[in-house]
């Protein structure tokens, strides 16, 4: 009887350990990109060139793990590979180790950390002014082009002020007086039909002097100042919008450069919806957004090479999804990944720098310090 009990106990232990091991093994999502693409070939301008323009690109939620997955999907090449200076940015905010896009984006925009959920405001609620305000005061032109709706945190970080990112009606109303010359994104419903106060913010922006464009062609035809509101909510997903976002970016660079002359411009570009699909743990949709953002980075680098006076900085406000790359095949462009959560994490994110002024960057920085260093080139 005793021997039988020992055998039964041993079998039970093996079964329990096996079950625990099975439960601990993550279920992998596999994905192969819909297509691959060639990266651009560019040469940096001379280091001593004057920095007239700053292009600040933010991949929302795009940490090193996300860009690593994209690198495999494109079979070992990204436009991010071209950047000669790479460093790390720590993303925590003043009251939380794990930041959100409001606090993380505000630190990058205004050069100082703030509290969780705060948009363009300090922890005490006072306004913090972004690099776009500094640029405007210096006589430069300014622009924002995003793939999300305008009530989302990151574009608001650069254009608006509120103690809560969720006061979205108030944030949208802030665009009327934001002073940014070129705005492109989505979210028409946030300006009109979704409002509980009955205001039509598009009409108010028109009254303030903005040309309001509701489709791509109207945006391309309109003079500054202009706001292109190109979808009811976010722009269509990367696989459906074609080159819409890339067109709005290049048009923004062209028109801001033309209208600013030697004074130059500052433009913030966001791959916004990378974060949305990482929150949903949808690796395919998230990676297509990363790859589209990387193609946009290539467009910007080619434009900046011709210009010769443009500093380009790419980073993330935080990383999302606790993503791990656990399987795949580089030759096939296939990844197998697991998600650890549906939220953000506190891992430092990379930043990438190209162009005149890039030798001032490098190493590990606080996100606020990174934002302040970028703003120091606005004169």
ABEGO torsion letter per residue (X at the ends): XAAAAAAAAAAAAAAAAAAAAAAABBBBBBBBBABBBBBBBBBBBBAABBBABBBBBBBBGBBAAAAAAAAAAAGGBBAAAABABBBBBBABBAABABBBAAAAAAAAAAGBBBBBGBBGBBAAGBBBBBAAAAAAAAGBBBBBBBABBAABAAAAAAABBBABAABAAAAAAAAAAAGBABBBEBGAAAABAABAAGBBAAAAAAAAGBBBBABAAAAAABBOBBBBBABABBBBBAAAAEAAAAAAAAAAAAAAAAAAEAAEBBBBBBBAAAAAAAAAGBAAAAAAAAAAAAAAAAAAAAAAAAAGABBBBBBBABBBGGBBBABEBAAAGBBBBBBABABBBABBBBBBBBEBGAAABEEBBBAAAAAAAAAAABX
